[in-house]
């Protein structure tokens, strides 16, 4: 099987334009898996004057060709390998803490625990997007084990936020992954205390937020080292909120209880409080590599206000994502998220196929004059800090229009 090398040809989309008409829709293109479920939802009306854009036609054709090639079903052995690696790491962590007396062994165990959480999160991410196991039941089990039981972060919370992120990537008022006020702001438009459609509340840019944002390019990495604390809090807020409908709430709570049983017991096995503090902080700091990557994929990209529209969804994905270039032997480290645009365009595509389809996506972007950003890990970090610093300077200028002295100016404005 080979991938299409060009994106010049396109197919016509199903006819959805025209006058309003009653009756059951007879449109049923071959190869589409969702069409059989649409008839029960049919209201008797069609959209008027709706036309599919050229880039959307090409995108749909690519998705159809990938499906014919079976790429969405060829998952490889990634899940099995990742789960085996997680199991091995967990065994080494327990051995390093329980069976070793050296502080250096405990430090090594904390480092391995951080990598365990990274790889386990990738398994949870994959199983949330597509079925990595043989059945839906086993797939849900993989989600709960990799997410709730091993990392302490609810798969229900992840699905709630991640679905919104994929639908409206880098929308300041719709994408929860950009709504980090009062700690971070990726755009000066957040200075206007915009309303979060996702959370249903205003993102208040008050004096505290202005102060924190003014130094966000300095605090970015320290905050990332303890970012997991916020994820734990968000998990508890969602699971124990009586106002929200949470699928499999009981299972998610049970999985969280598993984590908050084994993790404190493991930490308690350490001989003293300084080593316990070192162990927790080190494991959090190592896992911050993954939290940083989540930001690298979107913070340096374009942002916008409002929801995406049907004909500009593809464009929004290209403008709101950044790929991380790396050799193929480093794919395990990034968990497929280095191909962020490819993942956003084809979320159900297994990560082992993303490198294969990347050249085709680049051709499609080039054909329609759309951005395809691919930076090294270091370059992406530089662009992220530049983005944060540019917004910080604006926040500081609004708060202190005149620098206090030359030293203050050198450190805070030009530093």
N, C-alpha and C positions, 0 to 999 in steps of 0.2 A: 504494500500500500504506500502510495506517495501522496504528498500534500500538493494542492494546487499552487503553481508557481506564480500565477498572475491573478490580478483582481479586476481586470478590465471589463470582463463581461458581467452582466447582471440579469437577474430574472425579474419578471413582473410580479408584483405582490398580489394577494387576493383582492378582488374588487370589493372595496368597502365604501367607495364614494357613490354619489347619486342622491336621488330624492329619498325622503323617508318612506318606508314601505312596511306593511305588516306581513306577517307570515314567517315561516321558519326559514332560517338561512340554509342555503344549499351549498355554500362555499366550504370545500373540504380538501385542501391541498394534500397531496400525498407526502408522506414522510414526517408530518407534524404530529407530535405526541400529545399535544394539548387540545387539538381540535375536537376529539371525541367527547371532551368534557365541556365544550362551550355551548352546545345546543340547549341543555337545561337552563342555562343562564341567559338565553336570548330574550330580549325585551320586545322584539318586533320592530325595532328601529335600527337604521344604519346611520353612520356619520355622514354629514353632507360635505362634499368638496374636500374629502381627505385624500391626500396624495403622499405616498411614501417617498422619502428623499432618496437620492442616488446612493449616498453612503449607507443608508439603512438597507437598500436592496442588496448591495454588495455584502453587507454584514450578514444578512439573512442567508444569502447564498453560501457564504463561508460556513455558517453554522450547520446548514443542511449537508454540505460536503463533508464536514468533520463527522457528522452523525453517520453518513453512509460509510465512511472509513472505519467506523466503530471506535473512534477516539474517546468518546464519552464512556465507553464500557471497558476500555483497556486500562485497568488501574495498576497493573504491574504488581510488585510485591512491596510497595512503599509502606502500606499500613502494617503488614506483618513485620517488616524490618524495623519500623519505628516503634511498634509495641514491644518487640524483642529488646531493642535498645533501651527503652524506658524500664523494662523489667530488670535488665542487667544493671542499669544505673541505680535503680532503687535498692537492689541487693548490695551494691558497693557502698551506697550512702549508709545503710543500716550497719554494715560491717565496720565502716570507718568510725561511726559514732559509738557503737556498742562494744566492739571488740578491740578498739585501739585507745591507748592512753595519751598519745602525743597530740599536742595542740595543732601541729602541722597536719596530722591525719584528719583532725576535725575540720580544719580549714579546707583541706582537699575534699572532704565529704560535702561541705557546704557548697563548694564550687560545682561539684557533680550534681547536687540537688538543683542548682540553678539551671544547669543544662537539661536535667530531667524535666523541669517545668516547661522549658522552651519546647522540647520535642513532644511532650505530652499535649501542649497547646496546639501544636501543628496537627496532631491526630484528631483532636477535638474539632479543629477548624475544617479539616478534610471531611470528617464524618458528618459535620453539619451541612456541608454543601452537597455532598453526594454519598451514596452508599458504599462505604469502604469494606463492609462485611458482606456475608452471603445472604443475610436476611435483614429486614427492617428492625426486627427485635434485637439482633446482635449489633446492628449499627447503633441503636439507641443505647445499648449496654456500653459500647465503645465510647460514646459521647459522655455518658455519666462517669465512667471510670477515668477517662483521660481528662475530663473537665472537673466535675464536682469532687470526685474522690481523691484525685492526685494533686490537683492545683488549687482546690478550694474556691474556684470561680464557677458559678452556675452556668450550665449550657443554656438554660432558659434565658438568663440575662444576656448571654452572648448573642443568641438568636434574635432577641428583641432589639438590641442595638445594631447588630450586624446587618440585618435585613434592611433597616432604614439607611444605613451607610451605603450599601450597594445600590439602593434605589436612587439616592440623591447625593452621590459622592461630592464632597466639598461644597455643598450648599450650606451657607453659614447658619441659616435658620431651620434647616431640615436634617442635616447630618450631625448626629450626636458626637461623632468622632472629632469634630472641630469645635465643640462647645465646652471649652475648658476654662471659661471665666470663673473665678477671678485669677487663676494662676497663669494661664497662657491666652494669648490672642494672636491669630495669624493674619488678621486684617484690621485696619483702622475702622472699618464699618461696624465692628463690634463695640466701638466706643459709644455708639448711639443706644446702647442697652436694648438691642433687638429682642424680639420675642422668639423663643425656641418653640417651633411647632411640635417637635418631638416630645419635649418635656412639658409643654403647656404652661410655661412661665417665662418671665423676662430674664434675660442674661444681664443683670445689672452691672454696669461699669461704674462702680462707686469709687470713693477715694482709696479703699483697700485694694481693689482690683487695679486701679491706676498705678499704685505703688508697686504691686507685684509684677505687673506687665512691664513696667519701666526697667526691670532687671531680669526679664525672662530669658535673655540670651546668656546670662550668667547662671541662672538657677535651673536651666533646662535639664542638664545631666544629673545634678543632685536630686531633683524631683523625680526623675525617672528611676533612680535607685530605690525609691520608696513608693513607686506608683502602685504597687500591688495592694497597698493598704486601701487605696481608693476603690480598687476592684472588689476587694472583700466587702467593703461597706456597701457598694452598689448592689452586690449580690444579696446581702441581707435585707436591704431596703426593698428590693423587688420581691423576694420570696416571702417576706413577712408583711407585705402591704395588703390590707384587706380590700383595697379599691381596685386592684389589678387582677385580671384573669391570667393565671400562670399555668400553661400546660404542664402536666406531670409535676405539680407543685410538691406533692409528698415525696416522690422519688428524688427530686432535686434537693429537698431539705435533708433527706436521708444521706445522699451523697456528700453534702456539705458537712454533716455530722461525722461521717467517716474521716474526712480530712482533718477536722478540728479534734479528732481523737488521736490519730497516729502522729500528726505533726507536733502538737505539744508534748506528747509522750517521748518522741524522739529527742526534742530539745531538752527535756527534763533529764535525759540520760547523760548529758554533758556534766562535767564535774563542778562547774562554778558559773556564776552569773556573767562574768566578763566573756567567757567562752560561748555562753548561750547567746549573748548579744552579738558577738562576732559572727556566730554561725548564722543567725537570722539575717543580719545585715549583709553578709557575704552572699548568701543564697539569693536575696532580693536584688543585690547589685548585679550579679551575673545575669539574672533574668531580665534586667533592665535593657540588655542588648536587644531583646525582642521588642520591648516597649518603644525603644528608640527607633527600631526599624518601622514599626507601625506609623510613626510620625514622619520618617523620611519618605515614605511612600505617598504622602499627601500634603504635608506642611509647605513644601516649596512650590506646589502646583497652584493653578488658578483656582479662585473661589468665586462664588456668585450667590445671589439672593433668590429665594423662591424655589419651587419644585422644578425638576426637569420636565420638559415637554416631550411628546412622542417622537418628534422628528429631530430633536437635538440630543437624545439620550446618548448616542454613540459619541458625539462630539464632547459631551460633558465628561464621559469616561476618559477620553484621551487628554482633556485639559486638566482633569483633576487627579491624575495619577503620575507616579514616577517609578520607573523600573530601576533595579539595582543590578549592574553588570557584574558578573562573576564567572569564573570557570565552572565547568559542569561538575567537577569534583567537590565544589562547595555548595551544591544545591541542597544537600541535607541540612546545612547550617541555616539557610534562609527559608526552608520549608515551602518553597514554591512562591513565596510572597515577593521574591525578587522580580518575578514576572507579574507585576501588579496590574498593568493594563490588560494583559492577556487573561488574567484571572477575573478581572472585572467584566470583561467582554464575554467570557465563557465560564461563569462561576462553577458549573457542573463538570468542567473538564478536569480530570485528575492531574495532580501536579506533575506527574512524570511525563505528561504530554505538552506541558506549557513551553518548554524550550523548543520542541518540534514545531509548534505553530507560530512562534515568535517572528520568524522572517516573513510569514504571510501577513501577519498583523502590521509589520513595518511597511510592507508594500501597500497595504490598504491605506494607511495613514499618509504615506507619500503621495498616493494617487489623489487623495482628496485634500491635500495641503493641511493636514492636521498634525499636531505635535506628537512626537514619540520621544519622550525623555528617558534616557538610560544613562545613569551616572554610576561611577564606582561607589563603594560604601563610603569612602572618605569624601568624595565630591558631594554626595548626597547630604552628608553631615554638614559640610561647609555651606551648602545652599540653604539648609534648614536653619542654621544659626544666623545666616544673613537675613532670612525672612523674619525671624524672631527679633533680630536687632533693629531692623528697619521699623517695625511696629513699635518696639520699645522706645526708640528715639522720638517717635511721634507722640507717644503717651507722655514721655518726660518733657517734651517741649510744651505740651499743653499745660502740664503741671508747673513747670519752672521755665518760663519763656526766656529768662536771662540766666546764663551760667553763673554760679556763685564765685568762681575764680578760675584761673588758668589750669590749676591742677584738676579741679572738678571737671572742667571741659575736656581735658585730655583723657581722663579716665572714662567718663560717662558718655561723651559725644564721639570722640575719635578713637577710643580705645578698642 
